[in-house]
Amino acid sequence: MRSNDYNIIELDVPLSKVISIKIDTETLKETDIIYRKRGFRSRSELIREAIAFYIELLKRYDREEIRRIIHTVFDVEDLTKKR
C-alpha cells in the first residue's frame, strides 16, 4: 500500500480485469444466498473461485465427462438446461 502527495492510497492488487456476465435472476439469487452462507466475502469471490475450479476440471476432463461426474456424484439434473 502506498500513499502519494494527493492523499490517494494505492493498493498493490494482483493484475485483474473486470468483466460483465449475464445470468438469470434465479441463479443470481442462489449465488447471493450461497456466498453469504458459505463464508465468501462477495459474490465476485464466489464466482472467481467457481471459474478457477471449473477451469481446472476442464484441463482434465471434457464437458460431457464433467456433467456425468456431477450427475453421478450429486444426483442432479442437467446443469446446462435453462431455468
PyMOL CGO cylinders between C-alpha atoms (Angstrom):
from pymol import cmd
from pymol.cgo import CYLINDER

trace = [
    CYLINDER, 0.00, 0.00, 0.00, 1.33, 3.44, -0.94, 0.3, 1, 1, 1, 1, 1, 1,
    CYLINDER, 1.33, 3.44, -0.94, 0.19, 7.00, -0.35, 0.3, 1, 1, 1, 1, 1, 1,
    CYLINDER, 0.19, 7.00, -0.35, 1.08, 9.90, -2.61, 0.3, 1, 1, 1, 1, 1, 1,
    CYLINDER, 1.08, 9.90, -2.61, 1.07, 13.71, -2.40, 0.3, 1, 1, 1, 1, 1, 1,
    CYLINDER, 1.07, 13.71, -2.40, -2.63, 13.87, -3.34, 0.3, 1, 1, 1, 1, 1, 1,
    CYLINDER, -2.63, 13.87, -3.34, -3.77, 11.75, -0.37, 0.3, 1, 1, 1, 1, 1, 1,
    CYLINDER, -3.77, 11.75, -0.37, -4.69, 8.93, -2.70, 0.3, 1, 1, 1, 1, 1, 1,
    CYLINDER, -4.69, 8.93, -2.70, -3.99, 5.48, -1.32, 0.3, 1, 1, 1, 1, 1, 1,
    CYLINDER, -3.99, 5.48, -1.32, -2.88, 2.93, -3.87, 0.3, 1, 1, 1, 1, 1, 1,
    CYLINDER, -2.88, 2.93, -3.87, -3.29, -0.75, -3.11, 0.3, 1, 1, 1, 1, 1, 1,
    CYLINDER, -3.29, -0.75, -3.11, -0.99, -3.33, -4.62, 0.3, 1, 1, 1, 1, 1, 1,
    CYLINDER, -0.99, -3.33, -4.62, -3.54, -5.69, -6.15, 0.3, 1, 1, 1, 1, 1, 1,
    CYLINDER, -3.54, -5.69, -6.15, -2.68, -8.56, -8.48, 0.3, 1, 1, 1, 1, 1, 1,
    CYLINDER, -2.68, -8.56, -8.48, -3.47, -7.69, -12.08, 0.3, 1, 1, 1, 1, 1, 1,
    CYLINDER, -3.47, -7.69, -12.08, -7.11, -8.44, -12.76, 0.3, 1, 1, 1, 1, 1, 1,
    CYLINDER, -7.11, -8.44, -12.76, -9.81, -7.43, -15.22, 0.3, 1, 1, 1, 1, 1, 1,
    CYLINDER, -9.81, -7.43, -15.22, -13.43, -6.51, -14.66, 0.3, 1, 1, 1, 1, 1, 1,
    CYLINDER, -13.43, -6.51, -14.66, -15.86, -8.37, -16.91, 0.3, 1, 1, 1, 1, 1, 1,
    CYLINDER, -15.86, -8.37, -16.91, -19.61, -8.35, -17.36, 0.3, 1, 1, 1, 1, 1, 1,
    CYLINDER, -19.61, -8.35, -17.36, -21.71, -11.50, -17.46, 0.3, 1, 1, 1, 1, 1, 1,
    CYLINDER, -21.71, -11.50, -17.46, -25.41, -12.16, -17.90, 0.3, 1, 1, 1, 1, 1, 1,
    CYLINDER, -25.41, -12.16, -17.90, -27.11, -14.68, -15.63, 0.3, 1, 1, 1, 1, 1, 1,
    CYLINDER, -27.11, -14.68, -15.63, -30.75, -15.31, -14.92, 0.3, 1, 1, 1, 1, 1, 1,
    CYLINDER, -30.75, -15.31, -14.92, -32.39, -13.85, -11.83, 0.3, 1, 1, 1, 1, 1, 1,
    CYLINDER, -32.39, -13.85, -11.83, -32.76, -17.20, -10.05, 0.3, 1, 1, 1, 1, 1, 1,
    CYLINDER, -32.76, -17.20, -10.05, -29.06, -18.02, -10.45, 0.3, 1, 1, 1, 1, 1, 1,
    CYLINDER, -29.06, -18.02, -10.45, -28.17, -14.58, -9.09, 0.3, 1, 1, 1, 1, 1, 1,
    CYLINDER, -28.17, -14.58, -9.09, -30.42, -15.12, -6.06, 0.3, 1, 1, 1, 1, 1, 1,
    CYLINDER, -30.42, -15.12, -6.06, -28.83, -18.53, -5.43, 0.3, 1, 1, 1, 1, 1, 1,
    CYLINDER, -28.83, -18.53, -5.43, -25.36, -17.02, -5.81, 0.3, 1, 1, 1, 1, 1, 1,
    CYLINDER, -25.36, -17.02, -5.81, -26.14, -14.36, -3.21, 0.3, 1, 1, 1, 1, 1, 1,
    CYLINDER, -26.14, -14.36, -3.21, -27.51, -16.92, -0.75, 0.3, 1, 1, 1, 1, 1, 1,
    CYLINDER, -27.51, -16.92, -0.75, -24.57, -19.27, -1.19, 0.3, 1, 1, 1, 1, 1, 1,
    CYLINDER, -24.57, -19.27, -1.19, -21.78, -16.70, -0.97, 0.3, 1, 1, 1, 1, 1, 1,
    CYLINDER, -21.78, -16.70, -0.97, -23.15, -15.42, 2.34, 0.3, 1, 1, 1, 1, 1, 1,
    CYLINDER, -23.15, -15.42, 2.34, -23.90, -18.88, 3.73, 0.3, 1, 1, 1, 1, 1, 1,
    CYLINDER, -23.90, -18.88, 3.73, -20.52, -20.36, 2.76, 0.3, 1, 1, 1, 1, 1, 1,
    CYLINDER, -20.52, -20.36, 2.76, -18.34, -17.50, 4.01, 0.3, 1, 1, 1, 1, 1, 1,
    CYLINDER, -18.34, -17.50, 4.01, -17.28, -15.82, 0.79, 0.3, 1, 1, 1, 1, 1, 1,
    CYLINDER, -17.28, -15.82, 0.79, -16.56, -12.09, 1.13, 0.3, 1, 1, 1, 1, 1, 1,
    CYLINDER, -16.56, -12.09, 1.13, -18.52, -11.27, -2.02, 0.3, 1, 1, 1, 1, 1, 1,
    CYLINDER, -18.52, -11.27, -2.02, -20.39, -12.71, -4.95, 0.3, 1, 1, 1, 1, 1, 1,
    CYLINDER, -20.39, -12.71, -4.95, -17.31, -11.92, -7.07, 0.3, 1, 1, 1, 1, 1, 1,
    CYLINDER, -17.31, -11.92, -7.07, -15.10, -14.07, -4.84, 0.3, 1, 1, 1, 1, 1, 1,
    CYLINDER, -15.10, -14.07, -4.84, -17.51, -17.00, -5.21, 0.3, 1, 1, 1, 1, 1, 1,
    CYLINDER, -17.51, -17.00, -5.21, -17.68, -16.58, -8.99, 0.3, 1, 1, 1, 1, 1, 1,
    CYLINDER, -17.68, -16.58, -8.99, -13.87, -16.28, -9.32, 0.3, 1, 1, 1, 1, 1, 1,
    CYLINDER, -13.87, -16.28, -9.32, -13.36, -19.45, -7.27, 0.3, 1, 1, 1, 1, 1, 1,
    CYLINDER, -13.36, -19.45, -7.27, -16.05, -21.32, -9.21, 0.3, 1, 1, 1, 1, 1, 1,
    CYLINDER, -16.05, -21.32, -9.21, -14.48, -20.33, -12.54, 0.3, 1, 1, 1, 1, 1, 1,
    CYLINDER, -14.48, -20.33, -12.54, -10.98, -21.31, -11.37, 0.3, 1, 1, 1, 1, 1, 1,
    CYLINDER, -10.98, -21.31, -11.37, -12.30, -24.68, -10.16, 0.3, 1, 1, 1, 1, 1, 1,
    CYLINDER, -12.30, -24.68, -10.16, -14.17, -25.34, -13.42, 0.3, 1, 1, 1, 1, 1, 1,
    CYLINDER, -14.17, -25.34, -13.42, -11.11, -24.42, -15.49, 0.3, 1, 1, 1, 1, 1, 1,
    CYLINDER, -11.11, -24.42, -15.49, -9.05, -26.97, -13.52, 0.3, 1, 1, 1, 1, 1, 1,
    CYLINDER, -9.05, -26.97, -13.52, -11.71, -29.61, -14.23, 0.3, 1, 1, 1, 1, 1, 1,
    CYLINDER, -11.71, -29.61, -14.23, -11.68, -28.73, -17.94, 0.3, 1, 1, 1, 1, 1, 1,
    CYLINDER, -11.68, -28.73, -17.94, -7.92, -29.27, -18.03, 0.3, 1, 1, 1, 1, 1, 1,
    CYLINDER, -7.92, -29.27, -18.03, -8.56, -32.89, -17.01, 0.3, 1, 1, 1, 1, 1, 1,
    CYLINDER, -8.56, -32.89, -17.01, -11.98, -33.78, -18.46, 0.3, 1, 1, 1, 1, 1, 1,
    CYLINDER, -11.98, -33.78, -18.46, -14.17, -32.71, -21.34, 0.3, 1, 1, 1, 1, 1, 1,
    CYLINDER, -14.17, -32.71, -21.34, -17.51, -31.04, -20.64, 0.3, 1, 1, 1, 1, 1, 1,
    CYLINDER, -17.51, -31.04, -20.64, -19.57, -34.20, -21.09, 0.3, 1, 1, 1, 1, 1, 1,
    CYLINDER, -19.57, -34.20, -21.09, -17.37, -36.10, -18.63, 0.3, 1, 1, 1, 1, 1, 1,
    CYLINDER, -17.37, -36.10, -18.63, -17.76, -33.30, -16.07, 0.3, 1, 1, 1, 1, 1, 1,
    CYLINDER, -17.76, -33.30, -16.07, -21.55, -33.40, -16.48, 0.3, 1, 1, 1, 1, 1, 1,
    CYLINDER, -21.55, -33.40, -16.48, -21.58, -37.18, -15.98, 0.3, 1, 1, 1, 1, 1, 1,
    CYLINDER, -21.58, -37.18, -15.98, -19.37, -36.95, -12.88, 0.3, 1, 1, 1, 1, 1, 1,
    CYLINDER, -19.37, -36.95, -12.88, -21.53, -34.23, -11.32, 0.3, 1, 1, 1, 1, 1, 1,
    CYLINDER, -21.53, -34.23, -11.32, -24.73, -36.09, -12.16, 0.3, 1, 1, 1, 1, 1, 1,
    CYLINDER, -24.73, -36.09, -12.16, -23.37, -39.31, -10.66, 0.3, 1, 1, 1, 1, 1, 1,
    CYLINDER, -23.37, -39.31, -10.66, -21.89, -37.80, -7.51, 0.3, 1, 1, 1, 1, 1, 1,
    CYLINDER, -21.89, -37.80, -7.51, -24.66, -35.32, -6.70, 0.3, 1, 1, 1, 1, 1, 1,
    CYLINDER, -24.66, -35.32, -6.70, -27.64, -36.89, -8.48, 0.3, 1, 1, 1, 1, 1, 1,
    CYLINDER, -27.64, -36.89, -8.48, -28.60, -33.56, -10.05, 0.3, 1, 1, 1, 1, 1, 1,
    CYLINDER, -28.60, -33.56, -10.05, -30.39, -32.80, -13.29, 0.3, 1, 1, 1, 1, 1, 1,
    CYLINDER, -30.39, -32.80, -13.29, -28.57, -31.49, -16.34, 0.3, 1, 1, 1, 1, 1, 1,
    CYLINDER, -28.57, -31.49, -16.34, -26.89, -28.25, -15.26, 0.3, 1, 1, 1, 1, 1, 1,
    CYLINDER, -26.89, -28.25, -15.26, -26.92, -26.93, -18.82, 0.3, 1, 1, 1, 1, 1, 1,
    CYLINDER, -26.92, -26.93, -18.82, -30.71, -26.67, -19.04, 0.3, 1, 1, 1, 1, 1, 1,
    CYLINDER, -30.71, -26.67, -19.04, -32.10, -23.16, -18.90, 0.3, 1, 1, 1, 1, 1, 1,
    CYLINDER, -32.10, -23.16, -18.90, -34.12, -22.34, -15.86, 0.3, 1, 1, 1, 1, 1, 1,
]
cmd.load_cgo(trace, "trace")
